[in-house]
Amino acid sequence: MVYLDSAATTLQKPPAVARAMAQAVNHLASPGRGGHRPAMEAAEIAFDCRQAAAELFHLSDPENVIFTLNATHALNLAIKSLVKPGDTVVTSGYEHNAVTRPLAALGCQIKVARGALFEPGELLTAFDRLVTPEVSCVVCTHVSNVFGYILPIKEIAGLCRARKVPLILDASQSAGAVPIRMDELGCAFVGMPGHKGLYGPQGTGLLLVEAGRMTEPLLEGGTGSLSARQDMPDFLPDRLEAGTHNMPGIAGLLEGIRYVQAQGEGKILRHEQALTALAARELGRLPGVTAYSARRPETQSGVLSFVMEGIDCEEVGEWLGERDIAVRAGLHCAPYAHETAGTLETGTVRISFSGFNTPAEVMKLVSVVAQMKR
């Protein structure tokens, strides 16, 4: 199979990920739940994973790395720690439902900063206009999951710092490829999945918390600490990690992060961008095919959407799937992005790369699309 759906989940993982998970299933107990060797070894693996993530994302304290089920869980924790019902919040016009649905559930007044696709100047102008004194929070994606558009997050973060408005960053499509520096951005929270660019297993995620930031738990329960109290601990990570940890997932995620560290985010991103440029160029040569690519390659990651004139995108996805090419078709849980780009009525076919894809796989995709067009 040619797997081109890494924006949903990276299927090809470093072999060390599966080995670590199997080791964890057979040898690790629950961290913080005993002084015996299986529990102590689990605590060591959990801390090593926090430390590796803190190093990768330039976070000073590993205890401010929170384990979550996925990016959605992380973003809900962040949003519900900062945002109160009815608050005014600014988002970009490229957000995923993992951001917009929690805000809608809180009854927020959502102001949407829109700018044309791959035009960061327009987006910054919109943020500058909308981040006004009544805004309590900005929530922004780093990379569009539909188009691979790398938003100008450094500039957006600078604007938020200047106006003393906290920023929540959705790093679902950037973590592991596009560098993220907590020490420079000054984000209140950064949420991300473990199973995409960090090459970990499904059911894992991380929430990075700014030093000193107040947090509110989504769940209450056992933490292995302060057990005589009936309120949640007032320190991290325990305050946000009620219940038993997913130790096989955490062990696998640790190896995924180590893989990214060894490869280097810049190398992975450049590889993905080269494949994106190749796919955009070759698909764009086919009659009736529109590929949404950036004029400036540095503004697009390893995600590319395209449409075929007169053919429903779901039909294209099914055709490709029947020929062992895995893509995703539809709205990709991101109606804001489609509204901004003008593709809400049609959706798109999305191809997305990882560090394991090759130019030969791109050319096979193009060949099959060409056959369908004929």
Secondary structure, DSSP 8 states (H G I E B T S, - for coil): -EE-BTTT---S--HHHHHHHHHHHHH---TTS-SSHHHHHHHHHHHHHHHHHHHHTT-S-GGGEEEESSHHHHHHHHHHHH--TT-EEEEETT--HHHHHHHHHTT-EEEEE---TT-HHHHHHHHHHH--TTEEEEEEESB-TTT-BB--HHHHHHHHHHTT--EEEE-TTTTTTS---HHHH--SEEEEESSSTT---TT-EEEEE-TT-----S-----SSSTT-SS--SSTTGGG--S---HHHHHHHHHHHHHHHHH-HHHHHHHHHHHHHHHHHHHHTSTTEEEE--SSGGGB-SEEEEEETTB-HHHHHHHHHHTTEE-EEE-TT-HHHHHHHT-TTT-EEEEE--TT--HHHHHHHHHHHHHHH-
